[in-house]
């Protein structure tokens, strides 16, 4: 498994996600060019090791570097189910 990614994050301008643009539940609230953090994947062998936290730190660093004015996320409580 060496050399393969152990995780990734879905993070892009909100207007690149067609499903969000059509959503009746998650509506745009203002004119800011918001970015959306929509999903994570962490390989099962690497979960519980802080990988997701590091991905969020990387997204934060990107946001600061490129002066992105806002980010939104959509947490879901799966109650332990897949």
C-alpha positions as CSV (number, residue, x, y, z in Angstrom):
1,X,0.0,0.0,0.0
2,X,3.0,2.2,0.1
3,X,2.7,5.2,-2.2
4,X,-1.1,5.1,-2.3
5,X,-3.3,7.9,-0.8
6,X,-4.7,7.2,2.6
7,X,-7.4,9.9,2.4
8,X,-8.8,12.7,0.5
9,X,-11.2,15.6,1.0
10,X,-13.9,17.0,-1.4
11,X,-13.3,20.8,-1.3
12,X,-14.2,23.3,-4.0
13,X,-16.2,26.4,-4.8
14,X,-19.8,25.8,-4.0
15,X,-20.9,26.6,-7.5
16,X,-19.0,23.6,-8.8
17,X,-21.3,21.2,-7.0
18,X,-24.5,20.8,-9.0
19,X,-26.3,19.0,-6.3
20,X,-25.7,21.9,-3.9
21,X,-26.9,24.4,-6.4
22,X,-30.2,22.5,-6.8
23,X,-30.6,21.8,-3.1
24,X,-33.8,23.0,-1.4
25,X,-32.4,22.3,2.0
26,X,-28.9,23.8,1.8
27,X,-29.6,27.2,0.2
28,X,-27.2,30.0,-0.6
29,X,-27.6,32.7,2.0
30,X,-25.6,35.6,0.6
31,X,-23.4,36.6,-2.3
32,X,-20.0,35.5,-0.8
33,X,-18.0,33.2,-3.1
34,X,-18.2,30.4,-0.6
35,X,-16.3,27.1,-0.9
36,X,-17.8,23.8,0.3
37,X,-16.2,21.0,2.1
38,X,-18.5,18.1,1.1
39,X,-16.8,14.8,2.0
40,X,-13.9,12.9,3.4
41,X,-12.5,9.5,2.7
42,X,-10.0,7.9,5.0
43,X,-8.7,4.4,4.3
44,X,-10.0,2.0,6.9
45,X,-6.4,1.1,8.0
46,X,-5.7,4.8,8.8
47,X,-8.9,5.9,10.6
48,X,-8.5,7.2,14.2
49,X,-5.0,8.5,13.5
50,X,-5.8,12.2,12.9
51,X,-5.9,12.1,9.1
52,X,-9.2,13.9,8.8
53,X,-7.9,16.6,11.1
54,X,-4.8,17.1,8.9
55,X,-7.0,17.3,5.8
56,X,-9.0,20.1,7.5
57,X,-5.8,21.9,8.5
58,X,-4.7,21.6,4.8
59,X,-8.0,23.1,3.7
60,X,-7.7,25.9,6.3
61,X,-4.2,26.7,5.0
62,X,-5.5,26.8,1.4
63,X,-8.3,29.1,2.4
64,X,-5.9,31.5,4.1
65,X,-3.4,31.4,1.3
66,X,-6.0,32.2,-1.4
67,X,-8.1,34.6,0.8
68,X,-11.3,32.6,0.4
69,X,-13.9,34.6,2.3
70,X,-16.1,31.7,3.5
71,X,-16.3,27.9,3.8
72,X,-19.3,25.7,4.6
73,X,-19.6,22.1,5.7
74,X,-22.5,19.7,6.0
75,X,-21.9,17.4,9.0
76,X,-24.0,14.2,9.2
77,X,-24.3,12.1,12.3
78,X,-24.5,8.5,11.1
79,X,-24.9,7.3,14.7
80,X,-22.2,4.7,14.0
81,X,-23.8,3.2,10.9
82,X,-22.2,3.0,7.5
